[in-house]
Amino acid sequence: MANNEDNPPTITEMEKLINFVNNRVKTLCDIYVNERRVNGDGLLFLTIADGQPNGSREVKLFYQKDEELQPGVLDDLQNRRNGNTTDIIYFLLFTEDGQQNVVELDIRDHLGKN
């Protein structure tokens, strides 16, 4: 019988991104609010990319204004906004293999908390 400690379960890049968001919700909300204040409505993107000369991979994030979004992404975002209150913010998680996951968070649940 194999020992699970010898073969830990493989965590996908999408699972890593979801864990990253879950562990840094307040910080990401603050980043989103600051970017929206400066740049207008948009979307916060998160991905895993090569980050160091040694080849290690890390989470990268960037904000794109609505005007800079691809039409399909913008259409999806606008549909989501139309079905929600203005207190909902959006993150797009994406991986090299083409997976995408939109995370919606109610900003009221996370701002002003430590």
N, C-alpha and C positions, 0 to 999 in steps of 0.2 A: 504494500500500500504506500502510495506517495505521500510525503509530508508536505502539507500546504506551505510551510515556511520555506521550503526549498524552491517552490514554484509559486511565487506570489501572483495573484491575478493581474493580467495585463490591463492597464488603464489607458483608454483611448485618449487622443488629444481633445476630443469634445468633452469627455468626462473631466479632464484636467482643467479645461476652461470653465466648466460649470462649477467645479470646486473652487477655482480662483475667484469667481464672482461671489459665490456663497461666503467665502472667507473674507471678502473685502467690500461688502455691499456699501457701507457708509462712504468709504473712500471713493468708490466708483460713482456713487450718487453725487458726491461733492464735485468730482471732475466733470460729470455730465452737466450739472447746473452751471458751473463756471464757464464751460465751453458754450452752452446755450446762451448765456448772458452776453458773452463777447461776440459770438458768431451767428446767433440765431438758431432756429430749429434745425435739428440734425440727428445724427445717429452715432453712438459710440461703438466702434468696432474693436473686437479683441481676437487675437490669433496667437498661435505659437510659432515662433520663427527662430532661426539661428541668431544667437545674440552675442556670442563671445568668440574670440579667435580659436578657442579650443573646440569649437563645434557644439557647445552646449546650447540647448534651446530654452527660450524664455517667453513669457507672455508679453506681447506687444499690444499697445492700444493706440487708437487715433480717432479723432472726431471728424466727421464730414458733414458739412451743411447740406440741407435738402437739395440745393441747387447743384451740388457736386455728386449726388447719388445717381447710380445707374437707374434707368426708368423702372425696371422691374422691382428693384429694392424700394424705390420711392413710392410706387403704387401700393406695395404691401404695407409700408409704413403709414401711408395716408389712410388706408382701410382700417388699420389698427387704431389710429388716432380717432377716426370717425366713430369707432365703437367704444371708446374709452373717455374718461375725463382727462383734463389737462394735467392732472397730477401723476399720470403714468409716464414713465420714461422708458427708453428702449435701448437695448444693447444687442448688437449682432455678433454672435460668436461664429467664427468660421475656421475651417481646417484646410490643410494643403490638399486633402483628397476630395474637397468640394462640399463637405458637410456644412450646413448652416443651421443655426438655432437662434431665434429671436427671443430675448428675455425681456419681459415686461415687469417693471417694478413700480409700486405706488410710492412716490417720493415722500409722502407724508409719513410713511412707516419708518423712514431711515434718516431724515434730516434732523439735526439737533440732538442726536444721540451720540454718546461716546463710544 
